[in-house]
Amino acid sequence: MEAQLYVYDLSMGMARQFSEQFLGTRIDAVYHTSIVLGGIEYFFGRGIQTCPAGATHHGRPMEILPLGKTEIPHEIILEYLDSLKQIYTAESYDLFLHNCNNFSNDFAMFLVGCGIPEHITSLPQTVLNTPFGQMLRPILDQQMRSITQAPTSMSSGLPYATGEVHNVTTLNAVERLLSSAKNSCAILFFTSSTCAPCKIMYPAYDRLAAEGEGKCVLIKVDINAGGYEAASKYNVRATPTFIAFLRGAVHDRWSGADEGRLRTNFTTLLNLAYPPHPHRLLELPNFLGVSLRPVTFAKVPPLEKVLGKLGEHAKDAAVASIAEFIRAREANKDHLQEAPLPDLTAFAAFLRASTTEIPVENRFAAYDLLRLALLDARVAGFFVEETHASPATTTSSASGGPTTTAPTLVHLISHTNRLPIETTPYALRLVTLHVACNLFATPLSQRVACTSEALAHELVDLLGASLNDTTHTTTRAAAAGLAFNFAAANHRARMEKGEELLGERTLFQLVTAVLHPLMEDVNKTGSESGASGTSKEVIRGMSLALGLMVYCLDENEQDDGTQVRDVVLMHADRKMLMERGEDMKDEVVKDVGKLLMKGF
């Protein structure tokens, strides 16, 4: 998809005419910007808002700038925008410090790897650098809010949220929504503003959307409001007409205002899309009641000590700016907009260079800066987009030999994996695990960590080697946390959307990486476990990860000799796991043992 920047002048030409007279410096416009992608305009005002391109209350843009092409899937873009909700709230809007242009810059950086023109982002500071600008700041901020945060009737927040009816008119929007339900189900409701029976069905349709909790995509198309093309494609000749889709294909269609028939067909469709799994018949209240919140590591150490480990590299502008960003985030936890993004491209270059330019015993400090930065959804979005959009490439080096350029995250984790485990500094391996865990802090980065084959491969190698290193309980606990994060993200997608984030091969490798050390731990005596890096926390973490990976797994989708079921049956001492849970007085571990015994 092509990304564009729409540029508006909120002053309607007055800034260019009067700015030099009042401010002593010339400014061409009071810029408002938005990002247009796939015919949808995204902007920041009353929170993150959307509308058809060019339909905002700001009128026609003064300029439209091409930003480049993005290959990021639409669902990942929506997840990224959703992760920005806590930063770009209506209450956080500030004309000078946290405005639409900050949002456009962050969004553009995620989509195409570069921001918007600097003369736009630097305008607020240009105004504040003048004495009159400082004096007028509170007045301008208050007066402009009525413009920048004016309601727009065509905007409804982020599009395509789950658990609600999607009101659309264009065929493009219909097909995009149906594509999002290609692995589940959807219902198209064709209506018209003059159809009285249609309006009778609106409340029932809304209730079904809420009850479905996003499992079924419910779409409403008003033919009179512009839905002619969609109605023509699906041969709709009367309203109300309903068309049900199952896994991307038309399953059923009917007409008429019959609420009972609608509910029956909706229930049938859900049961076909999500048939009950035998595991759902097991009573596992403790296991299923566990929070799926990811394990993350957010503690901020004294940054001066961290920077001290970097030596002369601490003076690098990229390092200084990321450290200042971390300090600003820590000081403004309730106002994350007070921490504007640093130059992430430069920071990524520093991180890649750190694996050769910083002594191995101090290398963990560079990783630790990344660990803290990844807790910000915008930073995480930048690095996972780089991972998604830029697979490793091989080029010729100056010496004539091949050089592989990998995305930053893959490069860093691969570097730790390639070091001999017996000589790898403890701090480097531990912080690498913490970086890996923090990748799961946002829904978007969770998805990319699971679906990027190169990144997932390195992460599984990292946790597998760490779980088998019985000399350090702390690293084993962090590795168990990483395994849990993987399993929880995939489990949530499986249960809520009927999809597998983890590829078949990755899932098999992950189950194997967890299963073998778990069985070794549960079969050890008390004295053995105390001397070998085993702890209740590690056993519980690995048990949870294993349970989440196999619960409601569709065994029919596993082939090529990598069936998870066979691995569990061959290598899992299920009875011993239940007994160990009894010894530990841990009901969750007992439930996982029960799942493995009775579920296979």
Secondary structure, DSSP 8 states (H G I E B T S, - for coil): -EEEEEEEETTTTHHHHHHHHHHSS--S--EEEEEEETTEEEEESSSEEEEETT-STT-S-SEEEEEEE----HHHHHHHHHHTTTTS-GGG-BTTTB-HHHHHHHHHHHHHSS---HHHHTHHHHHHTSHHHHHHHHHHHHHHHHHHT---TT--SSTT-TTS-EEE-SHHHHHHHHHHTTTSEEEEEEE-TT-HHHHHHHHHHHHHHHHHTTSEEEEEEEGGGTTHHHHHHTT--SSSEEEEEETTEEEEEEES--HHHHHHHHHHHHHHHS---GGGGS--HHHHTS------------HHHHHHTTGGGGGSHHHHHHHHHHHHHHHTTT-GGGS----HHHHHHHHHHHHHHS-TTTTHHHHHHHHHHTTSHHHHHHHHHHHHH---EEEE-TTSSEEEE--HHHHHHHHHHHS-TTTS-HHHHHHHHHHHHHTTSSHHHHHHHHH-HHHHHHHHHHHHHHHT-TT-HHHHHHHHHHHHHHHHHHHHHHHHHS--SS-HHHHHHHHHHHHHHHHHHHTS-HHHHHTTT--HHHHHHHHHHHHHHHTT--GGG--TT--HHHHHHHH--HHHHHHHHHHHT-HHHHHHHHHHHH--
